[in-house]
């Protein structure tokens, strides 16, 4: 596994150590978990922004978010996203769903 180094302020290191203690994990495991969850959240945020602006379709948004179509539709529902679908998008999405 490759190693990455980063400098963080003392208060963030203290917060990291507190969370690691809460989870009963070492600092490295907590950093990996926080990075994984943070990257997921960032991907979802970008997908939501691009979908809401009409820049991407449902399938593209799901790919950007790194989730399946069903999970993307749940995210969209939870966030009350309005549909940006054209009839062509619907046909494409139906075809993609059939391929699943």
Long-range contacts (C-beta under 8 A, 24 or more apart in sequence): 40-66, 44-75, 47-72, 47-75, 48-75, 48-76, 48-79, 48-81, 51-76, 51-81, 51-84, 52-81, 52-82, 52-84, 53-84, 54-84, 57-84, 57-85, 57-89, 57-92, 57-93, 58-85, 58-89, 58-93, 59-92, 59-93, 59-96, 69-93, 69-96, 69-97, 69-100
